Amino acid sequence: MSAPSPELPLDNHVFGPTKREILLILKREGQSDLQTLADRLYISKMAVHKHVQELEERGMVQRTPLRGMKGRPRLALQLAPGSQSLFPRAYAGVTCAALAYIEEKLGRKGVEEALRRRQTETVKTYRAQVNAATLPGRVHQLAELRDREGYMAEDHQAGPSKFEILEHNCPIIAIAENYWEACTVEREMFQKVLGANVEMTHRVVAGANVCRFLITPKRRQLG
């Protein structure tokens, strides 16, 4: 299900540019530490610490044990639950209420059909903008389109004839938490738009830090 294109709350004047960049880095990477942030932002570790303290006081950032570290425990920084309102979200409340009504009347199959009908319109819109002659070109166009819609998307080559789209924000997470069919329909939509095989290997709604779509060319039919 495609999200609307709301203005990213981080773009307003509530946070200065350095704090916005810290929040975006943590959103994309899951966690980081003061020194890494200092290196990324080209400022001192002490300056980062000051910004982080202010973000902690506002409930935007929290500390957590650093993943994959042996020996003496070290703390990393990650987004706190209160930061979720800063990132684009679809009109989840209204949508979930509508889907709940459909489920009550028509069951889960009805919900899936409603999601697929909505995606039919999205596919038409996407195809008009994702039209490169090559698969890598279409993958890049789709990632750029999703990024503009608030999914914080980026694309990479994942191997010979393999590509991936990473989405660090899930505007429809409240919908997907209640209706896993939304993720299935989203993957199917990617396949139609790209004309390729698409596998969803990681999902934010399942606890991952990112939604990852692995994309490979369709095999040619013999005969």
Disulfide bonds with the S-S distance in Angstrom:
none
